[in-house]
């Protein structure tokens, strides 16, 4: 099973840069994690269909964040979704 994170953002979002950085850090620790980035300006119907009303929004399984969660929170959500985590934080 490929770990999957859905990340909704916009080029005009002033808070998305920190979330971009956090997901980049996660990708360094978890290179097997697939991060699907959805630009809401080019795909607004996808955001509406998935119930995304705020950006940034990160979705892992049933968990949603509207900010840049900690790496610990991201890895915990991956584990709760049945994805083993590796790297420098939690296993």
HUZIWO-V686867 format. One record per residue. RES is the residue in one small letter. BURIAL is I if it has 24 or more other ideal C-beta (glycine too) atoms within 12 Angstrom, else O. Layout:
res=RES burial=BURIAL
res=RES burial=BURIAL
This chain:
res=x burial=O
res=x burial=O
res=x burial=I
res=x burial=O
res=x burial=I
res=x burial=I
res=x burial=I
res=x burial=I
res=x burial=I
res=x burial=I
res=x burial=O
res=x burial=O
res=x burial=I
res=x burial=O
res=x burial=O
res=x burial=I
res=x burial=O
res=x burial=O
res=x burial=I
res=x burial=I
res=x burial=O
res=x burial=I
res=x burial=I
res=x burial=O
res=x burial=I
res=x burial=I
res=x burial=O
res=x burial=O
res=x burial=I
res=x burial=I
res=x burial=O
res=x burial=O
res=x burial=I
res=x burial=O
res=x burial=I
res=x burial=O
res=x burial=I
res=x burial=I
res=x burial=O
res=x burial=I
res=x burial=O
res=x burial=O
res=x burial=O
res=x burial=O
res=x burial=O
res=x burial=O
res=x burial=I
res=x burial=O
res=x burial=O
res=x burial=O
res=x burial=O
res=x burial=I
res=x burial=O
res=x burial=O
res=x burial=I
res=x burial=I
res=x burial=I
res=x burial=I
res=x burial=I
res=x burial=I
res=x burial=O
res=x burial=O
res=x burial=O
res=x burial=I
res=x burial=I
res=x burial=O
res=x burial=O
res=x burial=I
res=x burial=I
res=x burial=O
res=x burial=I
res=x burial=O
res=x burial=I
res=x burial=I
res=x burial=I
res=x burial=O
res=x burial=I
res=x burial=I
res=x burial=O
res=x burial=O
res=x burial=O
res=x burial=O
res=x burial=I
res=x burial=O
res=x burial=I
res=x burial=O
res=x burial=O
res=x burial=O
res=x burial=O
res=x burial=O
res=x burial=O
